[in-house]
């Protein structure tokens, strides 16, 4: 009987604290929606710096979610890892804007087509419709708030990592640094992004995006002298973002980068 009560209490408090954390996220990351001149709509969340002062310039972090968080509820994109930017010490030490858009069902941040045996993934020449909206949203955010143009960062996990590479490839002079977790891109474009500092993370046991995809990308970047850091986690599956965004040195590495 005591065991059953303990289990019930454990489930109750686990659910309670999970809901409390979700409410905190929804309150901190303000829900908004961007509408383009052509009528396209992109929902997003925005975390503003503590004690935001428009007379000062702040970094901007673009955080791109994975495929499982696509939709239109403007909430699911907060599910994985982005809560790390809410840590009190991070917010105080590195005041910044964190932009978290939500990709709709049926689209992707980055469109790929099948390549050949050696180069498996080829980035499409034209960006996806959602990427077009995202680029507009980034410009809108920079125009609306006091953003340091030399400290704009891109980061993403899984499908969002593909989107991060896409942002760098199509805008090689825009981003001061990038963080890519459990993802890959078109290795033919490695030279285009060689001057952007990138920290890549991947789980050795990833069964969704096999680690070979990351290793091939890393090799391609290293071959062109890219500014690269690479971390592999042994005994870790696809959710390597839990460890990656828990890295103590990640934030100091990211926020000190400038164009």
Order of alpha helices (4+ residues) and beta strands (2+ residues): alpha-beta-beta-beta-alpha-beta-beta-beta-alpha-beta-alpha-beta-beta-alpha-beta-alpha-alpha
